[in-house]
Amino acid sequence: MRVGFLGWLPVLAALALTAQIGIAGLRPALREAERLEREEAYLQARRARLQEETAALLAALQAQQDPVYLERERRMLLDPDPVLESTR
């Protein structure tokens, strides 16, 4: 059996595709993967920071809606050191 150019065409196509991926496709894809990993770490840290800030703001909002807290805050502003006066 004689194998001509048409018999080797699938092999050559596979080699060309492998060369294309290795030369032009794989390196940029690996660089992009590294960039995305760095970006993911940055975004996770930013998300954690924003969640902490949100929790603090929600706690402050809840405190501002509590009448007992508001009264204590008002008294503290009027008389900032009531403990020292009671010991005199």
C-alpha positions, 0 to 999 in steps of 0.5 A: 500500500502506498501512502501519499500526501493525502494519507499524511494530511491528518498527521500534518494537520495535527502537527500544525495545530500542536505547533500553533497552540505551542507557539502562539496560543499556550504562552499567552494563555498561561500569561493570562491565567497568571494575570487572572490569578493575581486579579482574583487574589486582589478581588478577594481581598477587596471583597473581604474588606468591603464585607467588614466595612458593610458589617461595621456600617450595619452595626452603626445603623442598628445602634442609631436606631436603638433608643437606649443607645441614643440616650446613652450617647446623648448623656455622654455628650452632655456629661462626658465623665460621669464616673469621676463625678460620682467618686468625688 
